[in-house]
């Protein structure tokens, strides 16, 4: 079962996050074979982390909850909240298999929250599939109800990233600066 996990940072937690970076990476190393995508999001300045995205394939919801809530940054209070949802990998690949590679171009997390009003999956007709790093629906706990969409994309800017999802189909669409995660 695939899960989308987005830990949002608590205000003022950057120093604590920095102290725990090795603990965080060590924890994620235990899930290397299960990770589909990962990486930090950043605030408006593009420098201070604002959250962490993890897309992971785990056996069941209990394993996903353990993954999300046992994470060292979460345990230490770096994160203010966690969005944890079933997810479906519509691209059928990991971020490491993205043809565009790790670098080159701006990267974003785009979250379309709320029900999709049709069966298109919420992808804007103008979206370029070659710029999708990861893409799939956010699902209810039982995996049957579509409640939104999560996309990791390469785009020229935030407006272009926002255009990947058709905003009229969602109650809210968020765009966050994002980069490929992992050890540097």
C-alpha positions as CSV (number, residue, x, y, z in Angstrom):
1,X,0.0,0.0,0.0
2,X,1.3,3.4,-0.9
3,X,1.1,6.4,1.5
4,X,1.7,10.1,1.1
5,X,3.1,11.7,4.3
6,X,3.6,15.4,4.7
7,X,5.1,16.6,8.0
8,X,4.6,20.4,8.4
9,X,7.2,22.1,10.5
10,X,6.4,24.0,13.7
11,X,7.3,27.7,13.5
12,X,10.8,28.3,14.9
13,X,11.9,24.6,14.7
14,X,14.7,25.0,12.1
15,X,17.5,24.8,14.6
16,X,16.1,21.6,16.2
17,X,15.6,20.2,12.7
18,X,19.2,20.9,11.9
19,X,20.4,19.2,15.1
20,X,18.4,16.0,14.1
21,X,19.3,15.7,10.5
22,X,21.5,12.6,11.0
23,X,18.8,11.0,13.1
24,X,16.3,11.7,10.4
25,X,18.4,10.4,7.6
26,X,19.3,7.3,9.6
27,X,15.6,6.7,10.2
28,X,14.9,7.1,6.5
29,X,17.7,4.8,5.6
30,X,15.7,2.0,7.2
31,X,13.0,2.6,4.6
32,X,15.2,3.1,1.5
33,X,13.6,0.2,-0.4
34,X,10.1,1.4,0.4
35,X,10.5,5.1,-0.5
36,X,8.9,6.4,-3.7
37,X,9.8,10.0,-3.1
38,X,11.1,12.2,-0.3
39,X,12.4,15.7,0.3
40,X,12.0,18.9,2.2
41,X,9.7,21.8,1.4
42,X,10.7,25.4,2.0
43,X,9.1,28.7,3.1
44,X,8.7,31.8,1.0
45,X,12.4,32.6,1.4
46,X,13.4,29.3,-0.3
47,X,16.0,28.6,2.4
48,X,14.2,27.7,5.7
49,X,12.6,24.2,5.7
50,X,8.8,24.2,6.2
51,X,8.1,20.5,6.0
52,X,9.0,17.1,4.8
53,X,7.4,14.9,2.1
54,X,7.7,11.1,2.1
55,X,5.8,8.8,-0.3
56,X,6.3,5.3,0.9
57,X,5.1,1.8,0.1
58,X,4.2,0.0,3.4
59,X,2.2,-3.2,4.2
60,X,-0.7,-1.5,6.0
61,X,-2.1,1.7,7.6
62,X,-0.6,0.7,11.0
63,X,2.9,0.6,9.5
64,X,2.3,3.9,7.8
65,X,1.3,5.5,11.1
66,X,4.4,4.1,12.8
67,X,6.5,5.4,10.0
68,X,5.0,8.9,10.3
69,X,4.8,9.2,14.1
70,X,8.0,7.4,15.1
71,X,10.1,9.7,12.8
72,X,12.8,11.5,15.0
73,X,11.8,15.0,14.0
74,X,8.2,14.3,14.9
75,X,9.1,12.7,18.2
76,X,11.3,15.8,19.1
77,X,8.5,18.3,18.2
78,X,9.9,19.7,14.9
79,X,6.6,19.1,13.2
80,X,3.3,20.9,14.0
81,X,1.1,18.4,12.1
82,X,1.1,15.4,9.8
83,X,-1.0,14.8,6.6
84,X,-1.0,11.0,6.2
85,X,-3.1,9.6,3.4
86,X,-3.3,6.5,1.2
87,X,-1.9,7.3,-2.2
88,X,-1.7,5.7,-5.6
89,X,1.5,6.0,-7.7
90,X,0.0,6.8,-11.1
91,X,3.4,7.2,-12.7
92,X,4.6,3.8,-11.6
93,X,8.1,5.0,-10.8
94,X,10.2,6.5,-8.0
95,X,11.5,10.0,-8.0
96,X,15.0,8.6,-8.7
97,X,13.6,7.3,-12.0
98,X,12.4,10.7,-13.0
99,X,14.0,11.3,-16.4
100,X,14.7,15.0,-15.5
101,X,17.1,13.9,-12.7
102,X,17.7,15.5,-9.3
103,X,18.7,18.9,-10.4
104,X,17.8,21.5,-13.1
105,X,14.7,23.6,-12.8
106,X,12.6,24.5,-9.9
107,X,10.7,21.7,-8.0
108,X,7.4,22.0,-6.2
109,X,4.9,20.0,-4.1
110,X,1.4,20.7,-5.3
111,X,-1.5,19.6,-3.1
112,X,-5.1,19.7,-4.3
113,X,-7.3,19.3,-1.3
114,X,-10.9,18.4,-1.2
115,X,-12.9,16.3,-3.6
116,X,-12.3,16.3,-7.3
117,X,-15.4,17.3,-9.2
118,X,-14.9,14.9,-12.1
119,X,-13.0,11.8,-12.9
120,X,-10.0,13.4,-14.7
121,X,-7.8,13.1,-11.6
122,X,-7.5,16.8,-11.3
123,X,-4.6,17.1,-13.8
124,X,-4.8,20.3,-15.7
125,X,-5.1,19.7,-19.5
126,X,-2.1,21.9,-20.0
127,X,0.2,20.0,-17.7
128,X,3.3,18.4,-19.2
129,X,3.6,14.8,-18.1
130,X,7.4,15.1,-18.6
131,X,7.5,17.5,-15.7
132,X,5.8,15.2,-13.2
133,X,8.2,13.7,-10.7
134,X,5.5,11.9,-8.6
135,X,1.7,12.1,-9.1
136,X,-1.3,10.5,-7.6
137,X,-4.6,10.7,-5.7
138,X,-4.9,11.2,-1.9
139,X,-7.3,8.6,-0.8
140,X,-9.5,7.8,2.2
141,X,-8.2,5.4,4.8
142,X,-9.9,2.5,3.1
143,X,-8.5,3.5,-0.3
144,X,-11.9,3.9,-2.0
145,X,-12.6,7.7,-1.9
146,X,-10.6,10.3,-3.8
147,X,-10.1,13.3,-1.5
148,X,-7.4,15.2,-3.3
149,X,-4.2,14.9,-5.3
150,X,-0.5,15.2,-4.5
151,X,2.1,16.1,-7.2
152,X,5.8,16.7,-7.2
153,X,6.6,18.7,-10.3
154,X,9.4,20.5,-12.1
155,X,8.1,24.0,-13.2
156,X,9.5,27.4,-14.2
157,X,7.8,29.0,-11.2
158,X,5.0,28.7,-8.6
159,X,2.3,29.8,-11.0
160,X,3.3,27.1,-13.5
161,X,3.4,24.5,-10.7
162,X,-0.1,25.6,-9.6
163,X,-1.3,25.1,-13.2
164,X,-0.4,21.4,-12.9
165,X,-3.7,20.9,-11.0
166,X,-6.9,22.5,-12.2
167,X,-7.7,24.6,-9.1
168,X,-11.4,24.8,-9.7
169,X,-11.7,21.1,-9.0
170,X,-10.4,21.5,-5.4
171,X,-11.5,23.2,-2.2
172,X,-7.9,24.4,-1.9
173,X,-4.6,24.1,-3.8
174,X,-1.2,24.6,-2.0
175,X,2.1,25.0,-3.7
176,X,5.4,24.6,-1.7
177,X,9.0,24.8,-2.9
178,X,10.5,21.3,-2.7
179,X,13.7,19.5,-3.5
180,X,14.8,15.9,-3.8
181,X,15.6,14.6,-0.4
182,X,18.2,12.3,1.0
183,X,21.8,12.5,2.2
184,X,24.0,15.2,0.6
